[in-house]
Amino acid sequence: MKKGIFIITAFLLYCALGGDPALAQGYAPPNVNAQSAILMEQGTGKVLYAKNERQRMYPASITKVLTAIVALEYLDPEEIVTTGTEVNAVPYDSSTAGHLVGESLKVENLIRGLFIPSGNETGCVAAAAVVKKAGYGESMAYGEIERIFSNILNEKARELGAMDTNFVNPHGYHDANHYTTAYDAALFCSAAMENELIRRIAGETEFYGNGAGFVREPGWVTKDYRWESHNLLIMPGEFFYPYATGIKTGFTDPAGPSLAASASIAALAWLARTRAFSSSRRRNCDRPSAAAMSVRLYL
């Protein structure tokens, strides 16, 4: 399998604006550096542009998009979960949100921990909470929790039509058996953005506050957080895109930089691999041409 991944997802107001890509004349496809890419219409699943969209790729933290979908199917956003030793069940070089063992954490902020700081241990907390809620028991080694949760993830992927996805953990830390495709990623990223809470959190640039929220009980272990988004498309700077609304970045050495992004007027889902993307900043480089194609075709 090729290594390295770059994802963009977004939404095109195709139905509102009208038109058919086949009717557009005089426009060449965008010059996309990504090895694998897909332009998919939100809601209908219509493929408007594709490049090696069925090629298996490593998703890195884009995995957390599906983890968030599953977490919210089992957990109420207002619910408080208590973290366990699963917060330590991540490799030393993982991206982390900074959770404590025994911390009381509001599920809404659990979802924030997946998206804004891209906490790998947040994924582990989500996995443990879901497995417990699903009735598998409370006293279970994390390795067994991860196996069960991965099965739940893969079942959800199949339900969404993502038939060439296999996840073995909730966060995307590299494993040779942990993969998806641009087409599959487009399906579950689009599904995620149908969820109002995920859509709102995915577009947030920062979170400053207590993980348990405003209501705290005596004896709770809580923590104040200062999280800032890694998605340069929604942050002020060179790659800021005024129509961008989210959603998720990621990186591992084998996967390379990855990005799932959404915009209010254009919809893309990319999964890409290129040695040219040597830093997380450069994962945004395909954005102008891809978004421009969407605007040219439909505005």
URGIBEL-V127376 format. One record per pair of residues at least 12 apart in sequence whose C-alpha atoms are under 6 Angstrom apart, sorted by the first residue. I is the first residue (numbers start at 0). J is the second residue. D is the distance in whole Angstrom. If there is no record, write none. Layout:
i	j	d
I	J	D
I	J	D
This chain:
i	j	d
2	253	5
2	254	5
3	253	6
3	254	3
3	255	4
3	272	5
4	57	6
4	254	5
4	255	6
4	257	5
4	270	5
4	271	5
4	272	5
5	257	4
5	258	5
5	270	5
5	271	4
6	257	5
6	258	4
6	259	5
6	268	6
6	269	4
6	270	4
7	258	5
7	259	4
7	260	5
7	267	6
7	268	4
7	269	5
8	259	5
8	260	5
8	261	5
8	266	6
8	267	4
8	268	4
9	260	6
9	261	3
9	262	5
9	265	6
9	266	3
9	267	5
10	41	5
10	262	6
10	263	6
10	265	5
10	266	3
11	264	5
11	265	4
11	266	4
12	264	5
29	288	5
29	289	6
31	285	6
33	271	4
33	272	5
33	273	6
34	271	5
34	272	5
35	50	5
35	51	5
35	52	5
35	270	5
35	271	4
36	49	6
36	50	5
36	52	5
36	181	6
36	269	4
36	270	5
37	49	4
37	52	6
37	268	5
37	269	5
38	267	4
38	268	6
39	267	6
52	181	5
52	182	5
53	180	5
54	180	6
55	179	5
55	180	5
56	178	5
56	179	5
56	180	6
57	178	5
57	254	5
59	171	4
59	172	6
59	249	6
59	250	6
59	251	6
60	170	6
60	171	5
60	249	4
62	170	6
62	171	5
63	170	5
66	169	6
68	191	6
76	106	5
76	107	5
78	105	6
78	106	6
79	104	5
79	105	4
80	103	6
80	104	5
81	101	6
81	102	5
81	103	5
82	100	6
82	101	5
82	102	5
83	100	5
83	101	5
84	100	6
85	123	6
86	120	5
94	118	5
94	119	6
95	118	4
95	119	5
96	112	6
96	116	6
96	118	4
102	220	5
102	221	5
103	211	6
103	220	6
103	221	6
104	210	5
104	211	5
105	211	5
108	210	6
115	228	5
116	226	6
119	170	5
122	169	5
122	170	5
126	148	6
145	168	6
149	166	6
149	167	5
149	168	6
161	183	4
163	179	6
164	178	6
164	179	4
165	177	5
165	178	5
181	269	6
181	270	4
185	268	5
201	245	5
201	246	4
202	244	5
202	245	4
204	227	6
204	228	5
205	226	5
205	227	4
205	228	6
206	225	6
206	226	5
207	224	6
207	225	5
208	223	5
208	224	5
209	222	6
209	223	4
209	224	6
210	222	6
230	248	6
242	262	5
242	263	5
243	261	6
243	262	4
244	261	5
244	262	5
245	260	5
245	261	5
246	259	6
246	260	5
246	261	6
247	259	5
256	279	5
256	282	6
265	293	5
